[in-house]
Amino acid sequence: MDISIHHTFIPHTDPEASLAFYRDALGFEVRNDVGQGTMRWITVGPAGSPTTIVLTPPAVDPGITDAERQTIAELMAKGAYAGIVLATPDVDAAFSEIEATGAEVVQEPQDQPYGVRDCAFRDPAGAMVRLQQR
């Protein structure tokens, strides 16, 4: 079986701030930008990779209740709703570049007991973005 990740979805609360983080801080290319205002979907991804991240408005499914939307907003604010793990050949260099953009640092680069060196940032909507060294 041959399966790969094509799209993954990360919610945004401010499309411009999320776009700036993923495009400017992480260096991803913008592949699509659809909609307007809070109803805006932005597709980004690493240059040369078919994998994409869709920055999406949270809780827009019509089957979600107002109470569920409130819960999602609370989880996002705590940074407990979404996350992604990315990889780089040099986590220390990437950390320095990303930190210089003003991104919110959660963890500076460190060796983990489970065998990886990584760091972490929080995107503008609260999603945890971990960066591991390949």
C-alpha positions as CSV (number, residue, x, y, z in Angstrom):
1,M,0.0,0.0,0.0
2,D,1.3,3.5,-0.9
3,I,-0.2,6.2,1.3
4,S,1.1,9.7,1.9
5,I,-0.2,12.9,3.6
6,H,-1.7,15.2,1.1
7,H,-3.5,17.9,3.2
8,T,-3.7,18.6,6.9
9,F,-5.8,21.3,8.5
10,I,-4.8,23.9,11.1
11,P,-7.4,26.4,12.3
12,H,-6.7,30.1,12.2
13,T,-8.4,33.0,14.1
14,D,-6.6,35.7,12.1
15,P,-5.9,34.7,8.5
16,E,-3.3,37.5,8.0
17,A,-1.4,36.6,11.2
18,S,-1.4,32.9,10.3
19,L,-0.3,33.6,6.7
20,A,2.6,35.7,8.0
21,F,3.7,33.0,10.4
22,Y,3.6,30.1,7.9
23,R,4.8,32.1,4.9
24,D,7.3,34.5,6.5
25,A,8.5,32.7,9.7
26,L,8.5,29.1,8.4
27,G,9.2,30.0,4.7
28,F,6.3,28.1,3.3
29,E,4.9,28.9,-0.2
30,V,1.3,30.1,-0.6
31,R,-0.5,27.7,-2.9
32,N,-4.1,28.9,-2.6
33,D,-5.9,31.7,-0.9
34,V,-9.7,31.5,-1.0
35,G,-12.5,33.4,0.6
36,Q,-12.4,36.6,2.6
37,G,-12.6,37.9,6.2
38,T,-13.0,35.1,8.8
39,M,-14.2,32.7,6.1
40,R,-10.8,32.4,4.4
41,W,-8.9,29.2,3.6
42,I,-5.1,29.5,2.8
43,T,-3.1,26.6,1.6
44,V,0.6,26.6,2.3
45,G,3.4,24.1,2.1
46,P,7.2,23.6,1.9
47,A,8.6,24.4,-1.5
48,G,9.0,21.2,-3.5
49,S,6.8,19.1,-1.3
50,P,3.3,17.9,-2.3
51,T,2.2,18.0,1.4
52,T,0.0,21.0,2.2
53,I,-1.4,22.7,5.3
54,V,-4.8,24.3,4.9
55,L,-5.2,27.2,7.3
56,T,-8.9,27.1,7.9
57,P,-11.6,28.9,9.8
58,P,-12.4,26.9,12.9
59,A,-15.7,25.2,13.6
60,V,-17.4,26.2,10.3
61,D,-19.1,22.8,9.9
62,P,-22.9,23.4,10.0
63,G,-23.3,20.4,12.3
64,I,-21.3,22.0,15.1
65,T,-23.4,23.7,17.8
66,D,-22.7,27.1,19.3
67,A,-21.6,25.4,22.5
68,E,-19.2,23.2,20.6
69,R,-17.8,26.3,18.8
70,Q,-17.2,27.9,22.1
71,T,-15.3,24.8,23.4
72,I,-13.2,24.8,20.2
73,A,-12.3,28.5,20.7
74,E,-11.4,27.8,24.4
75,L,-9.2,24.8,23.4
76,M,-7.5,26.9,20.6
77,A,-6.8,29.7,23.1
78,K,-5.0,27.2,25.4
79,G,-3.0,25.7,22.5
80,A,-4.7,22.3,23.0
81,Y,-6.7,22.0,19.8
82,A,-4.3,21.6,16.9
83,G,-0.6,20.9,16.3
84,I,1.9,19.7,13.7
85,V,5.4,18.3,13.8
86,L,7.8,19.5,11.1
87,A,11.3,18.4,10.3
88,T,14.5,20.2,9.4
89,P,18.2,19.1,8.9
90,D,19.4,21.8,11.4
91,V,16.9,22.6,14.2
92,D,19.2,25.1,15.9
93,A,19.6,27.2,12.7
94,A,15.9,27.0,11.9
95,F,15.0,28.0,15.5
96,S,17.2,31.1,15.2
97,E,15.6,32.2,12.0
98,I,12.1,31.6,13.2
99,E,12.7,33.2,16.6
100,A,14.1,36.3,14.8
101,T,10.6,36.8,13.1
102,G,9.0,37.3,16.6
103,A,7.3,33.9,16.6
104,E,6.1,32.8,20.1
105,V,8.7,30.4,21.4
106,V,7.4,27.5,23.6
107,Q,10.6,25.5,23.8
108,E,14.2,26.3,22.7
109,P,16.1,23.5,20.9
110,Q,16.9,20.6,23.2
111,D,17.8,16.9,23.1
112,Q,14.8,14.8,24.1
113,P,15.1,11.5,26.0
114,Y,13.3,9.7,23.2
115,G,16.1,10.5,20.8
116,V,15.3,13.6,18.9
117,R,16.5,17.2,19.1
118,D,13.5,19.6,18.8
119,C,12.0,23.0,19.6
120,A,8.5,24.4,19.6
121,F,6.6,27.5,18.7
122,R,2.9,28.5,18.9
123,D,1.3,29.8,15.8
124,P,-1.0,32.9,16.0
125,A,-4.1,30.8,16.6
126,G,-2.4,28.8,19.4
127,A,-1.5,25.6,17.5
128,M,1.7,23.9,18.7
129,V,4.3,23.7,15.9
130,R,7.1,21.4,16.9
131,L,10.3,21.3,14.8
132,Q,12.5,18.2,14.9
133,Q,15.9,17.6,13.5
134,R,15.9,14.9,10.8
